[in-house]
């Protein structure tokens, strides 16, 4: 075989091998093309979270029964919620502005909200027809009063009154069971405690007159995963950069958002840059927008109630056994702030209560809190407080970290709190009302 024949054979083999590779490439179908029909679904829901409605987060902090023998409220927060749910079936109509001020009436039931909300939200709390909705006068209210008329066995008026008593909207109730629902609670004091009022030009409060005994509980908390938050709060997670500061703060950021996870990984704060011009949101829109926003990722990881709203910022407080957890460490409050129609700040806990442990009553399981009349007496004699700065007085819980090696165990400690100049303070009348702890 000469050299020319050998080159021809080798060239033929190479051409055939090339044709084989070409046909193989034409017929090859990679597996990843099937992902178009079965796309990856991002996790955007918080585990153990839930959605809530407007009427589930806007809840009275107190229900007061004004009677001839005095002012009373429920011993159990569960009874308060039960009555509130019943009244949400009342049909209200004939809305109009009314005389200002709180009526001097011994037969009425008063619902006290934690903060003022717009009258436009009345249909979110009670039944109101579409025709009646447009006739509701504009304004804000914090107190809802049901005026009883025993002689006619009827609720004559429902009054929605502002915090300072200067603005009132009156309505009538169309419900055959409404009067019976209210009068039964007025006539029975078996499950009630006597209340006393504290009133200034700016506020009207009611607190238990006598000592209150509440149980102290130990709890353990579980973490809230951050993956759903990252997928929800960032438009494109693939563009998010992460870093860790020297103090342990973990930072996630893209071109217009920054999310910071606290060093102990128990709270998180998102802050977004302003990307467009717009008008400030009305208060009712701030509430509805924040509710929809949190519901979208099932962000309610506990029993949260509306606690405060001002300047396009709304706060929701976690409750435990019907009482607010008024803690200073951002472990019990969800805060949403808007700026020119856009989400600006979102701050929340990254924990939820997982387990409650039984506490031995003989080892200090029950805590006896000072009588409300002693609280007010100390308050009036104290030089620490300016009366005009006092916004609220409540019984609540403190989350006291355990002194053992576990950082997920807390003691829920009943305490008296005063909201003073926008901040909550845990106070102890036995120590001359010295402020022990302050919080937001």
C-alpha positions as CSV (number, residue, x, y, z in Angstrom):
1,X,0.0,0.0,0.0
2,X,1.5,3.3,-1.1
3,X,1.4,6.5,1.0
4,X,-1.3,8.2,-1.2
5,X,-3.7,5.3,-0.6
6,X,-3.1,5.4,3.1
7,X,-4.0,9.2,3.3
8,X,-7.2,8.6,1.4
9,X,-8.3,5.9,3.8
10,X,-7.5,8.1,6.9
11,X,-9.4,11.0,5.3
12,X,-12.4,8.8,4.7
13,X,-12.4,7.6,8.3
14,X,-12.2,11.2,9.6
15,X,-15.1,12.3,7.4
16,X,-17.3,9.4,8.5
17,X,-16.4,10.1,12.2
18,X,-17.3,13.8,11.7
19,X,-20.7,12.8,10.1
20,X,-21.4,10.5,13.1
21,X,-20.7,13.3,15.6
22,X,-23.0,15.7,13.7
23,X,-25.9,13.2,13.6
24,X,-25.4,12.5,17.3
25,X,-25.5,16.2,18.2
26,X,-28.7,16.7,16.1
27,X,-30.5,13.9,18.0
28,X,-29.3,14.8,21.5
29,X,-31.9,16.4,23.8
30,X,-30.6,17.7,27.1
31,X,-32.7,16.9,30.2
32,X,-32.8,20.5,31.5
33,X,-35.2,21.6,28.7
34,X,-38.1,19.9,30.6
35,X,-37.8,22.5,33.4
36,X,-39.8,24.9,31.3
37,X,-42.8,22.7,31.8
38,X,-42.0,22.1,35.5
39,X,-40.5,25.4,36.8
40,X,-38.9,25.8,40.2
41,X,-41.4,27.2,42.8
42,X,-39.8,29.7,45.2
43,X,-40.7,29.4,48.9
44,X,-42.5,32.6,49.8
45,X,-44.6,31.4,52.8
46,X,-43.3,31.5,56.4
47,X,-43.6,28.1,58.1
48,X,-46.1,28.1,60.9
49,X,-47.4,31.5,59.7
50,X,-50.9,32.5,58.9
51,X,-53.1,35.2,57.3
52,X,-55.4,37.5,59.3
53,X,-58.3,39.7,58.5
54,X,-58.8,43.3,59.5
55,X,-61.3,42.4,62.2
56,X,-58.8,39.9,63.6
57,X,-56.0,42.4,64.1
58,X,-58.2,45.4,65.2
59,X,-59.3,44.2,68.6
60,X,-60.5,46.2,71.7
61,X,-57.9,46.3,74.5
62,X,-60.8,46.8,77.0
63,X,-64.5,46.2,77.1
64,X,-66.1,48.3,80.0
65,X,-69.6,47.8,81.3
66,X,-70.8,51.0,82.8
67,X,-73.5,50.3,85.4
68,X,-75.2,52.0,88.4
69,X,-73.0,50.0,90.7
70,X,-69.7,50.9,88.9
71,X,-67.5,50.1,85.9
72,X,-66.6,46.5,85.2
73,X,-64.7,44.4,82.7
74,X,-64.1,40.7,82.1
75,X,-61.7,38.7,84.3
76,X,-60.8,36.6,81.2
77,X,-59.6,38.1,77.9
78,X,-61.3,35.2,76.2
79,X,-64.7,36.5,77.2
80,X,-63.8,39.9,75.8
81,X,-63.0,38.4,72.4
82,X,-66.2,36.3,72.4
83,X,-68.4,39.4,72.9
84,X,-66.5,41.3,70.3
85,X,-67.0,38.6,67.8
86,X,-70.7,38.6,68.5
87,X,-71.1,42.3,68.0
88,X,-69.4,42.0,64.6
89,X,-72.7,40.6,63.4
90,X,-74.6,43.7,64.3
91,X,-76.0,45.6,61.3
92,X,-75.3,49.4,61.6
93,X,-77.1,52.1,59.7
94,X,-78.1,55.8,59.7
95,X,-74.6,57.3,60.3
96,X,-74.3,60.9,61.2
97,X,-72.2,63.3,63.2
98,X,-73.3,63.9,66.8
99,X,-72.7,66.0,69.9
100,X,-69.1,65.7,71.1
101,X,-68.0,64.4,74.4
102,X,-68.5,61.1,76.3
103,X,-72.1,60.6,77.5
104,X,-72.9,60.4,81.2
105,X,-74.8,57.2,81.0
106,X,-74.8,54.4,83.5
107,X,-76.2,51.8,81.1
108,X,-73.7,51.5,78.2
109,X,-71.0,49.2,77.0
110,X,-67.7,50.7,75.9
111,X,-65.1,49.2,73.6
112,X,-61.7,50.8,73.9
113,X,-59.3,50.3,71.0
114,X,-55.5,50.5,71.4
115,X,-55.2,53.4,69.0
116,X,-57.4,55.7,66.8
117,X,-58.5,54.4,63.4
118,X,-60.5,56.1,60.6
119,X,-64.3,55.9,60.6
120,X,-64.0,54.5,57.0
121,X,-62.9,51.3,58.7
122,X,-66.2,50.8,60.6
123,X,-67.5,48.4,57.8
124,X,-64.4,46.2,58.5
125,X,-65.6,45.7,62.1
126,X,-69.4,45.6,61.7
127,X,-72.0,44.8,59.1
128,X,-72.7,47.9,57.0
129,X,-74.6,48.0,53.6
130,X,-72.9,49.4,50.6
131,X,-75.4,52.3,50.5
132,X,-74.6,53.2,54.2
133,X,-70.8,53.0,53.7
134,X,-70.8,56.2,51.6
135,X,-72.7,58.1,54.3
136,X,-70.2,57.5,57.1
137,X,-68.8,60.9,58.2
138,X,-65.0,61.1,58.0
139,X,-63.0,61.2,61.2
140,X,-61.2,59.0,63.7
141,X,-62.4,57.0,66.6
142,X,-60.9,55.0,69.5
143,X,-64.0,54.4,71.7
144,X,-67.2,52.5,70.6
145,X,-70.2,53.0,73.0
146,X,-73.4,51.0,72.9
147,X,-76.1,53.0,74.7
148,X,-78.7,50.8,76.3
149,X,-82.4,51.7,77.0
150,X,-83.8,49.1,79.4
151,X,-87.3,50.6,79.3
152,X,-87.6,50.0,75.6
153,X,-85.2,47.0,75.6
154,X,-83.1,48.4,72.8
155,X,-79.7,49.8,71.9
156,X,-80.6,53.4,71.1
157,X,-77.2,54.5,69.7
158,X,-73.8,53.3,68.8
159,X,-71.2,56.1,69.2
160,X,-67.8,56.2,67.6
161,X,-65.8,58.7,69.6
162,X,-62.2,60.1,69.1
163,X,-59.5,59.7,71.7
164,X,-60.0,63.3,73.0
165,X,-63.8,63.1,72.8
166,X,-64.0,66.0,70.4
167,X,-65.5,64.1,67.4
168,X,-68.4,61.7,67.4
169,X,-70.2,59.6,64.8
170,X,-73.5,58.1,65.7
171,X,-75.2,55.1,64.2
172,X,-78.1,52.8,64.9
173,X,-78.1,49.1,65.2
174,X,-80.6,46.8,63.4
175,X,-80.4,43.5,65.2
176,X,-83.0,41.7,67.3
177,X,-80.3,40.0,69.4
178,X,-78.1,43.1,69.9
179,X,-79.8,44.3,73.1
180,X,-80.1,40.9,74.7
181,X,-76.4,40.3,74.0
182,X,-75.4,43.4,75.8
183,X,-77.9,43.5,78.7
184,X,-77.0,39.9,79.7
185,X,-73.5,41.0,80.3
186,X,-74.6,44.0,82.3
187,X,-76.8,42.0,84.6
188,X,-74.2,39.4,85.5
189,X,-71.0,40.3,87.4
190,X,-69.9,36.7,88.1
191,X,-67.0,36.9,85.6
192,X,-66.2,40.6,86.0
193,X,-63.7,42.7,87.9
194,X,-64.2,46.3,89.0
195,X,-62.4,48.9,86.9
196,X,-61.4,52.5,87.6
197,X,-60.8,55.3,85.1
198,X,-57.9,57.6,84.5
199,X,-58.8,60.6,82.3
200,X,-56.9,63.6,81.0
201,X,-57.6,66.0,78.2
202,X,-55.9,63.6,75.8
203,X,-56.9,60.2,76.9
204,X,-59.5,58.1,78.7
205,X,-58.2,54.9,80.3
206,X,-59.6,52.0,82.5
207,X,-57.6,49.7,84.6
208,X,-58.4,47.0,87.3
209,X,-59.1,48.6,90.6
210,X,-57.9,45.8,92.8
211,X,-54.9,43.4,92.7
212,X,-54.6,41.1,89.7
213,X,-53.2,37.6,89.9
214,X,-51.7,36.2,86.6
215,X,-49.6,33.1,86.0
216,X,-46.0,33.2,85.1
217,X,-45.0,30.8,82.3
218,X,-41.8,29.5,80.8
219,X,-41.8,29.2,77.0
220,X,-39.4,28.2,74.3
221,X,-39.2,29.8,70.9
222,X,-38.4,28.5,67.5
223,X,-36.8,30.4,64.6
224,X,-38.7,31.8,61.6
225,X,-36.9,30.9,58.4
226,X,-35.4,33.8,56.4
227,X,-35.7,32.1,52.9
228,X,-39.4,33.1,52.4
229,X,-38.6,36.7,53.4
230,X,-35.7,36.9,51.0
231,X,-37.9,35.5,48.2
232,X,-40.7,37.9,49.0
233,X,-38.8,41.1,49.8
234,X,-36.4,41.0,46.9
235,X,-37.5,41.1,43.2
236,X,-34.6,38.9,42.0
237,X,-32.8,36.8,44.7
238,X,-30.0,35.9,42.3
239,X,-28.9,39.5,42.4
240,X,-28.8,39.8,46.2
241,X,-25.4,40.1,47.8
242,X,-24.7,39.0,51.4
243,X,-22.1,40.1,53.9
244,X,-21.5,39.8,57.7
245,X,-20.5,42.8,59.8
246,X,-18.0,42.6,62.7
247,X,-20.8,42.5,65.2
248,X,-22.4,39.5,63.6
249,X,-25.2,41.4,61.7
250,X,-26.0,39.6,58.5
251,X,-26.8,41.9,55.5
252,X,-28.6,41.1,52.3
253,X,-28.8,43.8,49.7
254,X,-29.6,44.6,46.0
255,X,-29.8,47.9,44.2
256,X,-32.6,49.4,46.2
257,X,-33.1,47.3,49.4
258,X,-31.2,46.2,52.4
259,X,-32.2,43.5,54.9
260,X,-30.4,43.2,58.2
261,X,-30.6,40.2,60.5
262,X,-29.7,40.9,64.1
263,X,-26.6,39.2,65.5
264,X,-28.8,36.9,67.7
265,X,-30.8,36.0,64.5
266,X,-34.1,36.8,66.4
267,X,-35.2,39.9,64.5
268,X,-34.9,41.4,61.1
269,X,-35.2,44.8,59.5
270,X,-35.8,45.7,55.8
271,X,-35.2,49.2,54.5
272,X,-36.0,50.2,50.9
273,X,-34.9,53.2,48.8
274,X,-37.5,55.6,47.4
275,X,-38.0,54.8,43.7
276,X,-40.9,57.0,42.6
277,X,-42.8,60.1,43.6
278,X,-46.3,59.8,45.2
279,X,-48.7,61.0,47.8
280,X,-48.8,59.8,51.4
281,X,-51.1,56.9,52.1
282,X,-54.3,57.6,54.1
283,X,-54.4,55.9,57.5
284,X,-56.9,53.2,56.4
285,X,-54.8,52.4,53.4
286,X,-51.7,52.0,55.6
287,X,-53.6,49.4,57.6
288,X,-55.0,47.6,54.6
289,X,-51.8,47.7,52.6
290,X,-49.7,46.4,55.6
291,X,-52.2,43.6,56.2
292,X,-52.1,42.5,52.6
293,X,-48.3,42.7,52.5
294,X,-47.9,40.5,55.6
295,X,-50.6,38.1,54.5
296,X,-48.8,37.6,51.2
297,X,-46.0,35.7,53.0
298,X,-48.2,34.4,55.8
299,X,-46.2,36.5,58.2
300,X,-48.4,36.4,61.3
301,X,-46.5,34.0,63.5
302,X,-48.5,34.6,66.7
303,X,-51.5,36.4,68.0
304,X,-50.9,39.9,66.7
305,X,-53.2,43.0,67.2
306,X,-53.0,46.5,65.9
307,X,-51.3,48.6,68.6
308,X,-50.3,51.9,67.1
309,X,-50.5,53.9,63.9
310,X,-49.1,57.3,63.0
311,X,-47.2,59.0,60.2
312,X,-47.7,56.1,57.7
313,X,-46.3,53.7,60.3
314,X,-48.3,50.9,61.7
315,X,-47.4,48.5,64.6
316,X,-48.8,45.1,65.5
317,X,-48.2,43.7,69.0
318,X,-47.9,40.0,69.8
319,X,-50.3,38.9,72.6
320,X,-49.9,36.0,75.0
321,X,-52.9,34.6,76.9
322,X,-54.9,37.7,75.9
323,X,-52.3,40.2,77.2
324,X,-49.8,42.2,75.1
325,X,-46.1,41.3,75.2
326,X,-44.6,44.7,75.8
327,X,-40.9,43.9,75.3
328,X,-38.1,46.2,74.4
329,X,-36.0,43.9,72.2
330,X,-38.1,43.8,69.0
331,X,-39.2,40.2,69.7
332,X,-42.9,40.9,70.0
333,X,-43.8,43.7,67.5
334,X,-44.2,43.8,63.7
335,X,-43.7,47.3,62.2
336,X,-44.5,48.4,58.7
337,X,-43.7,51.9,57.5
338,X,-44.6,53.5,54.1
339,X,-43.2,56.5,52.3
340,X,-45.0,58.1,49.4
341,X,-47.1,55.0,48.7
342,X,-44.2,52.6,48.8
343,X,-43.0,50.2,51.4
344,X,-40.1,51.8,53.3
345,X,-39.3,49.8,56.4
346,X,-40.4,46.3,57.6
347,X,-39.2,45.2,61.0
348,X,-40.3,41.9,62.7
349,X,-39.3,39.1,65.0
350,X,-37.7,36.0,63.6
351,X,-39.1,33.8,66.4
352,X,-42.4,32.4,67.4
353,X,-43.6,30.7,70.6
354,X,-43.3,27.0,70.1
355,X,-43.9,25.5,73.6
356,X,-45.4,26.7,76.9
357,X,-44.2,24.8,80.0
358,X,-46.3,24.2,83.1
359,X,-45.1,26.3,86.0
360,X,-45.2,25.0,89.6
361,X,-47.6,27.3,91.4
362,X,-45.8,26.7,94.7
363,X,-42.6,28.0,93.2
364,X,-43.9,31.4,92.2
365,X,-46.0,30.3,89.3
366,X,-48.6,33.0,90.2
367,X,-47.7,36.7,90.3
368,X,-49.8,39.2,92.2
369,X,-49.8,42.6,90.5
370,X,-50.4,45.8,92.5
371,X,-53.9,47.2,92.6
372,X,-54.8,49.7,90.0
373,X,-55.8,52.2,92.6
374,X,-52.2,52.0,94.0
375,X,-50.8,52.5,90.5
376,X,-52.8,55.6,90.0
377,X,-52.0,56.9,93.5
378,X,-48.3,56.5,92.9
379,X,-48.6,58.0,89.5
380,X,-50.3,61.1,90.8
381,X,-47.7,61.5,93.5
382,X,-44.7,60.7,91.2
383,X,-42.6,63.6,89.9
384,X,-41.2,61.4,87.1
385,X,-44.2,61.7,84.8
386,X,-45.9,64.6,83.0
387,X,-49.6,63.8,82.9
388,X,-49.9,65.0,79.3
389,X,-47.3,62.5,78.2
390,X,-49.1,59.4,79.6
391,X,-50.8,57.6,76.7
392,X,-51.8,54.3,78.2
393,X,-51.6,52.1,81.3
394,X,-51.8,48.3,80.8
395,X,-51.0,44.9,82.3
396,X,-48.9,42.9,80.0
397,X,-46.0,40.4,79.8
398,X,-42.2,40.8,79.7
399,X,-40.1,38.3,77.9
400,X,-37.3,37.6,80.5
401,X,-34.4,35.5,79.0
402,X,-33.6,32.3,80.9
403,X,-30.5,32.2,83.0
404,X,-29.6,28.8,81.8
405,X,-27.5,27.8,78.7
406,X,-30.5,27.8,76.4
407,X,-31.1,31.0,74.5
408,X,-34.5,30.0,73.2
409,X,-36.1,29.8,76.6
410,X,-37.9,32.8,78.2
411,X,-40.1,33.5,81.2
412,X,-43.3,35.3,80.5
413,X,-43.5,37.7,83.5
414,X,-46.8,39.6,84.2
415,X,-46.1,43.3,84.8
416,X,-47.6,46.8,84.8
417,X,-46.7,49.0,81.9
418,X,-47.1,52.7,81.1
419,X,-46.9,54.1,77.6
420,X,-45.2,57.4,78.1
421,X,-44.3,59.8,75.2
422,X,-44.6,57.0,72.7
423,X,-42.6,54.3,74.6
424,X,-43.7,51.5,76.9
425,X,-42.1,51.3,80.3
426,X,-42.3,48.5,82.8
427,X,-42.9,50.1,86.2
428,X,-42.9,48.8,89.8
429,X,-44.9,50.9,92.3
430,X,-43.0,49.1,95.2
431,X,-39.8,50.9,94.0
432,X,-41.4,54.3,94.0
433,X,-42.4,53.9,90.3
434,X,-38.8,53.8,89.1
435,X,-38.6,52.8,85.4
436,X,-37.1,49.4,85.2
437,X,-37.2,48.8,81.4
438,X,-38.3,50.8,78.4
439,X,-39.3,49.7,75.0
440,X,-41.0,50.5,71.8
